[in-house]
Each structure stands twice: as C-alpha cells, then as structure tokens.
Amino acid sequence: MTVRPTAAALVKDGEAAPDGALVRAEGLTKRYAVRTREGKRTLTAVDRVDLSIGEGRIVAVVGESGCGKSTTGRLLLALERPSEGNVTVSGRDLNALSAKELRLLRRDIQPVFQDPYDSLNGRMTVERILSEPARVHGVIQGGPGGARTVADLLDLVGLGAAYAERYPHELSGGQRQRVAIARALALDPRFVVCDEAVSALDVSVQAQVVNLLSRLQRDLGLAYLFISHDLALVRYLAHETAVMYLGRVVEQGPTERLFTDPRHPYTQLLLAAVPRPRARHGRARNRVAAAGELPSPLDRPRGCVFSTRCPLATNRCRNEEPELRPVGPDGRTAACHYAETAEVAA
Ligand code: ADP
C-alpha cells in the first residue's frame, strides 16, 4: 500500500506552512547559456532550490550579490521558466498551465521591484498606473472579485486622493514606491515578491515603507518572498529566512533561530559581517569575511559550493556535496557536513 503524503508533510521547513504551502518551489534550477571569451558556457544561477511559502508568511532570501536571489524571484513570478524543477501556486504547477491559465494566475502573484522609476511608466498619471492592471486583465474596478479602486489603493498605501493626478516624477522616492506597492495590490494578490523593494530609499523613508509592507502583509494576509541584502531588515520582517550562496540554499529556517544560532559557516560569516554598533566595551565588532573571492557561477566549486572560502573546509567538503538536511528540532535545514559543530564567527 502506498501512503500519499499530506500537504503538511510535504512542507520541508516544519512550521513554515501549517496548512500547506501557497507557493512551493521544488528542485528549482535556472541555467543560462552565456558567451564568454572561451566560447559558449553554461551559467547556473539557481541550483535545486526548494522553498515553501505558506499563506500569510514572509520568507526572506538573503545572500551576496549574484547568488541567485532575483532569478529565484523571477522564477516564482513565472517571468522566466525554470531549466529544471517546478513552482506550484496553490498546488498548481506553473509549468503545466496554459498561457490563459497562467494569465489568470498572475493576478495572484505580483512583484515590487527595487526601482520604481524603472517600473512605473513616467508618461502615466498615478490614476492610470493604478487602473492599468484592471484594464490589462479585463476586470472591473470596485466590483466583487474585480480590482480595487484607485481611491482604495491610494488609501491602502497611505497616499491622499490628490496623488491620483500626479506623474511619477512629481513624487518622492518613497511615494513612488508606495504607488508601485499599490499597483501590485490592484488585483488583490495573495503572494508578492519584494525584490530589494526598499533598498533604493533613504533610511528614514525605508523604515516607513517597511512598516507599510508589514502592515499590508498582516491586514491583507499576504505572503511575501522578501529578497534583500539587508540582514537587519530581514530579521525584523521575515518569519523564515533562506540563505543563498552561488545558486544554492545553504541554510534555511525560522528567522530568529537562524540569526541567533546560525549553523552554516557561510551564514555565520554573513551575520558576523553585519556591524554591531553597540558591541561590548563600546567597540564596533570586527567584520569577519569569508576568505578569498566569490567564485564565478560559471566555475562553481565541486563538493560544497562554499568549500573554497570556508575556514573549516576539509577534503570531504571539497569532494562531497552536502545535502540541505534538518539540523535540530526547530525546522532548520543546513547544507554543511559539520552543521552541528561548525563555529567560524569571531
Ligand atoms: P542576485 O539577485 O542574488 O544578485 P541574480 O539572480 O541576479 O543574483 O543573478 C545570479 C547569477 O545569474 C549572476 O551571476 C547573474 O550574472 C546571472 N544571471 C542572471 N540573469 C541572467 C541572464 N538573463 N543571463 C545570463 N546570466 C544571468
């Protein structure tokens, strides 16, 4: 007799999604054919990534520039197709959907990108920008099951009705990002990919927009994939965090546990590199960096992807790739042979 796993049993990170995942990536892989001086090569941007995002949950993806965060986001948004693996949204495999079905599903999954200047059409008024999703999807604004009205959207993001007449260049950076968030919410999505959504903003404005994202997430029960290089922000916002390195998820789990007791040497170094202004004895804590250069994704190390920079690497690490496996009882996973004992942070 075969026993079918329940939805909850399929969720890899334990408490992540009590009633099944809204968005799930399994074995997600993206390779690009690139031209180099040596000829055509294959670049692996995302490599066998598993993620599960429950309804109303915030999952952060962190890691150095070029580790595959944005590509993962684009794959979850179905803006690109995976080379291998799949993404399911509410149990529906994006690879298996017809163009029409995918269009319908896109209402549920929306992006907020870093630079609202790029993503907002400068020739449109805010009113037009916020009405566009309804027009594109052929739904009525304000009707049941339709799109939100412009007034409702402006109100949601804390902008007055007068902003409807303005053009993007007449707005501050924070106001433009509020409009971009409002546009993402126009069709009442359930899942929003925030890709460095506040990184371009001044620090004081950043805090306001982060609080807005947090309030909207709670009030509307949204799920976020929160892509960021800002670890303090991630710690503040995210329920769970996945740490990426050269296309691989190397550690994943409940944010607070991961920040207080990182198990992968890369996570330990990443967290140690965050300056702590109020360190003991008033001294700023030293930055501890991983040794050497970040390898090119064209020449990924064999064995553990982090082995060329890891202070603890052994022959085993250089030859045998560690699987992402449970470490401890708290739903944490880490891809390190020595995750139970690894300690590299100063
Ligand atoms: P991150 O968001 O973490 O900075 P990205 O997902 O943007 O990383 O990129 C991961 C890797 O994939 C990088 O080496 C990047 O140069 C490469 N990459 C991303 N998109 C493409 C593309 N369309 N063609 C070729 N290489 C790409």
Boltz pocket constraint, residues with backbone or C-beta under 6 A from the ligand:
constraints:
  - pocket:
      binder: B
      contacts: [[A, 32], [A, 33], [A, 34], [A, 43], [A, 44], [A, 45], [A, 63], [A, 64], [A, 65], [A, 66], [A, 67], [A, 68], [A, 69], [A, 70], [A, 71], [A, 72], [A, 297]]
      max_distance: 6.0
